[in-house]
Amino acid sequence: MQTSKLFNTLVAAALLSGASITASHAADSAPKAPAADTVVAANAAAAVPDETITSSAKAALGADAQAAALPVNVATKQGVVVLSGDVPSAEAGDRVVQIVASVSGVKEIKNELKVKAAG
């Protein structure tokens, strides 16, 4: 009788163990929903209107003491920003590109700035 109870207990334990392994395996192989950060990344990559990119780029340039005085034109089409105008040095042009590159929604920058020495 003792052996029968022990046997039944072992069989029950084995069955329960097998059931939990099967359930665990099913959960592991089930399709997973995208992680929350994937949704955030998709929202972060949402298209920003060209007008918003242009105005944000102009505001960022205006807020920079060195770039504010430069006669730089900013135009945006499909997230691609075209910079044109005259800058006093290559370093000043690089600064303008760096500032505009930090603007949200900018996909690419076409640098058409010309270096012209003052005077």
C-alpha positions as CSV (number, residue, x, y, z in Angstrom):
1,M,0.0,0.0,0.0
2,Q,2.9,2.4,0.9
3,T,4.5,1.6,-2.4
4,S,1.3,2.3,-4.3
5,K,0.9,5.8,-2.6
6,L,4.6,6.6,-3.3
7,F,4.1,5.5,-6.9
8,N,1.0,7.6,-7.4
9,T,2.8,10.6,-5.9
10,L,5.7,10.2,-8.2
11,V,3.4,9.8,-11.2
12,A,1.4,12.9,-10.2
13,A,4.7,14.9,-9.7
14,A,6.0,13.7,-13.1
15,L,2.7,14.7,-14.8
16,L,2.6,18.1,-13.2
17,S,6.2,18.7,-14.0
18,G,5.6,17.7,-17.6
19,A,2.6,20.0,-17.8
20,S,4.5,23.0,-16.4
21,I,7.4,22.4,-18.9
22,T,4.9,22.2,-21.8
23,A,3.2,25.4,-20.7
24,S,6.6,27.1,-20.2
25,H,7.7,26.0,-23.7
26,A,4.5,27.1,-25.2
27,A,4.9,30.5,-23.6
28,D,8.5,30.8,-24.9
29,S,7.5,29.9,-28.5
30,A,4.4,32.1,-28.6
31,P,4.7,35.2,-30.7
32,K,5.8,38.1,-28.6
33,A,4.3,41.6,-28.7
34,P,6.8,44.4,-29.5
35,A,8.6,45.8,-26.5
36,A,7.5,49.1,-25.2
37,D,10.7,50.8,-26.4
38,T,9.9,49.6,-30.0
39,V,6.8,51.7,-29.9
40,V,8.7,54.7,-28.5
41,A,11.2,54.3,-31.3
42,A,8.5,54.2,-33.9
43,N,7.0,57.3,-32.4
44,A,10.4,59.0,-32.4
45,A,10.9,58.2,-36.0
46,A,7.5,59.7,-37.0
47,A,7.7,62.1,-39.8
48,V,8.1,65.7,-38.8
49,P,6.6,68.3,-41.2
50,D,9.2,70.1,-43.4
51,E,7.9,73.5,-42.1
52,T,8.5,72.4,-38.5
53,I,12.0,71.3,-39.4
54,T,12.8,74.5,-41.2
55,S,11.5,76.7,-38.3
56,S,13.3,74.6,-35.7
57,A,16.5,74.8,-37.6
58,K,16.2,78.6,-37.9
59,A,15.4,78.9,-34.2
60,A,18.4,76.7,-33.3
61,L,20.7,78.8,-35.5
62,G,19.3,82.0,-34.0
63,A,19.9,80.7,-30.5
64,D,23.6,80.2,-31.2
65,A,25.7,83.3,-30.6
66,Q,28.1,82.4,-33.5
67,A,25.6,81.2,-36.0
68,A,22.9,83.9,-35.4
69,A,24.7,86.6,-37.4
70,L,25.4,84.4,-40.4
71,P,23.3,84.9,-43.5
72,V,22.3,81.2,-43.9
73,N,19.2,80.1,-45.8
74,V,17.4,76.9,-44.6
75,A,15.0,75.0,-46.8
76,T,13.6,71.5,-46.2
77,K,12.0,68.9,-48.5
78,Q,11.0,65.5,-47.2
79,G,13.3,65.8,-44.2
80,V,16.3,66.8,-46.2
81,V,17.6,70.2,-45.2
82,V,19.4,72.4,-47.8
83,L,21.7,75.0,-46.3
84,S,22.9,77.9,-48.5
85,G,24.5,81.2,-48.0
86,D,27.9,82.7,-47.2
87,V,30.0,81.8,-44.1
88,P,33.3,83.4,-43.1
89,S,35.1,80.1,-42.6
90,A,34.8,76.4,-43.0
91,E,34.6,76.1,-39.2
92,A,31.6,78.4,-39.2
93,G,29.9,76.3,-41.9
94,D,30.7,73.1,-39.9
95,R,29.1,74.8,-36.8
96,V,25.9,75.5,-38.8
97,V,25.7,71.9,-40.1
98,Q,26.3,70.6,-36.5
99,I,23.5,72.8,-35.1
100,V,21.0,71.8,-37.9
101,A,21.9,68.1,-37.5
102,S,20.6,68.2,-34.0
103,V,17.1,69.3,-35.0
104,S,14.4,66.6,-34.7
105,G,13.2,65.2,-38.0
106,V,16.3,66.0,-40.1
107,K,17.1,63.0,-42.3
108,E,20.0,64.5,-44.3
109,I,21.7,67.8,-44.8
110,K,22.9,69.2,-48.1
111,N,25.5,71.7,-47.4
112,E,25.6,74.3,-50.1
113,L,27.3,77.0,-47.9
114,K,30.1,79.0,-49.5
115,V,33.1,80.2,-47.6
116,K,33.7,83.9,-48.2
117,A,36.1,85.9,-46.2
118,A,34.7,89.0,-44.6
119,G,35.6,92.4,-46.3
